[in-house]
Amino acid sequence: MAVRALVTGAVLYCVAVLGQLVAVVALVGTVLSSVLGLVFLFPSVVRLTRRMTRLNRRLAHEWSGVEIDEPYLPEPPPPVPLPDGWYRDGRSLYRTPRIPAFNRRLSWLLKDPATWRDFGFLWADMWAGGLVAGAPAILVVIGVVQLAGGGLIGLLWLALALGAARWYAPWAVRTYGVIARVMLGSTEKARLAQQVNRLAKARTDVVDSQAAELRRIERDLHDGAQARLVAVGMTIGAAEELMESDPVAAKALLAKARDASSTALQELRQLVRGIHPPVLAERGLGDALRALALDTPLRTHVTVELPGRLDAPLESAAYFAVSELLTNVVRHSGATQAWIDVSSAADKLRITVTDDGHGGADASRGTGLAGIERRLGAFDGVLALNSPVGGPTTAVIELPRALQIERPPLTWKTVTMGICWSLCWIPLFPQGFVAMILKLVGLKEKSWFLALHMPPSLQWPTIIGMILLGTGMLATAATLSAQLRKANEVACA
């Protein structure tokens, strides 16, 4: 684990150095664009920068376990021609959309704060997150170089790097991800802009879906319950006419009307269940899915692990999405069994529906999957489908921000703990123990050790003070971590 983290930190530092080179190229391109008027270079510079920062986000997610959303504002729409076929950009008219499209894109790149945050990250990464992650590897390189030059102090650098690698290197890799998230994550403005863009796209689908649902309800009422109620009224009228002349026939007609009214009531209940099942409103998503599994004509296993109730619209969307998936399983898959697993990860709701059918499901072939995607899209949800020919089929529904997670506030304890964990090793090891060893051995190498630059009478007090300072910071960080962990355990209990 330590060796892997050490290599990972070295690679992250190399990526930071590469980012520094990209930052130099970006600076040159920006200067040429602004000073010499070569504005056609700026979009290419931004594309290069964003490719580099996307690499950093991907590495932070894969190696540090920190997910970083892209903070960029939505791209501008393409220019729309006027009725006469010309394109307007400000007060100018153009025959082709090339220049208006370029001007819109250039304005979008210039006004997006994430563009300049990317530039800042590439300049700072080598001296911030990259240096933190690559510090052990840098110490190894320094030690090897000094050993190759005949300096025994290289052994101290190697011992320090290898000794700290076990606990420092994994922490440094995680810290790299946190720093990258702070500098490359979405701002509130970018998140709102992206949310508005998604909602604008989902609004049309939601309106169309709602209109189709209303038409279905009207059709079901007209062709089902309404027709049966009309037939009940006609049957009762006929029974009234036969009441005196043929009581037996009148009784038969009344019995028929009673059966028709029962059938109409059952159809109305089915219709209400299709709009919003009572069990869903009363007992929540888990029990509603179990009731749905009991009504399904194939064996269905349901597993639910949720910390609590969801909002009613989210529960309804998830329930009907699973209902549509089970309907597809019954109609098209030829399966004998199905499995429904409902779980949560942080604030995300995840539902997995699996069957042992012959597979081959495709959302583009009109199997109802496109409708599920539209329904989930209103809540920023996604549907992932894996259905190879021959089966099995697995459909995964994810709804972000479905669960209310109380995040602990940023207190002075949290800030102090982070500072102590980050900096305790500096006075403890390089300025403390390493300086003490150099003092005991009698080497004249002073390097960047503060105590060895002090007057002789102050060197030992400085060394001892550094060791005490580092030990105190380490003890403070450990104590605050234990207190916060205990508080979290009590809050979760």
Secondary structure, 3 states (H helix, E strand, C coil): CHHHHHHHHHHHHHHHHHHHHHHHHHHHHHHHHHHCCCCCHHHHHHHHHHHHHHHHHHHHHHHCCCCCCCCCCCCCCCCCCCCCCCEEECCEEECCCHHHHHHHHHHHHHHCHHHHHHHHHHHHHCCCHHHHHHHHHHHHHHHHHHHHCCCCHHHHHHHHHHHHHHHHHHHHHHHHHHHHHHHHCCCHHHHHHHHHHHHHHHHHHHHHHHHHHHHHHHHHHHHHHHHHHHHHHHHHHHHHHHCCCCHHHHHHHHHHHHHHHHHHHHHHHHHHHHHCCHHHHHHCHHHHHHHHHHHCCCEEEEEECCCCCCCHHHHHHHHHHHHHHHHHHHHHHCCCEEEEEEEEECCEEEEEEEECCCCCCCHHHCCCHHHHHHHHHCCCCEEEEECCCCCCEEEEEEECCCCCCCCCCCCHHHHHHHHHHHHCHHHHHHHHHHHHHHHHHCCCCCCCCCHHHCCHHHHHHHHHHHHHHHHHHHHHHHHHHHHHHHHHHHHHC
